[in-house]
Amino acid sequence: MIEEFAERKNGIAATTLQAGRQRLGNVAATLSRRGRLKASAELCNEAVGVAICLCYEADTFDGPANVDGATGRILIPLPWGESGHRKYGLRSTEAASLRRYMFDLQDHAAAGAPVFTYDPVSRSWYLNFRDRSSTSAMEYWERWGLNEAAYRERLR
């Protein structure tokens, strides 16, 4: 707890040094933008976590409830979808950044097999239930989820 306060104090001190070069209002605006970006990235991560839970939800009689059991095609709206983002409480700009990140994550070899894959022919998202379980999917997303820097980069 004390270390956290020390880090925050050092951050405030660094900001105060910058304030000598900038107007204090500009510094405050920068900090609040950074906070908004971080909050948006966290909201996106929470929405993807909910989507993972929904995709791995199983019906006791028929198997997967929200995914086609044979193909893995996702049958529910996703948070990065054109209209699905509203159902998860995301804004369209947050969904657009998340969508770009999800496409980029498919090509990121270091991340391994992604949880969600996109098929441009069918224009559908698929759940990688062959390589991932619900537990490993959540672990994957905790490791490779959207952070503030990645969110900011995909806003452009």
Protein Blocks (a to p, Z undefined) as FASTA:
>chain_A
ZZmmmmmmmmmmmmmmmmmmpcfklmmmmmmmmmmmmmmmmmmmmmmmmmmmmmmpccfk
lopfkbcfknopafbdcfkbmklmmmnopafklmmmmmmmmmmmmmmmknopafbdcdfk
lopacddfklpcfklmmmmmmmmmccfklmmmmmZZ
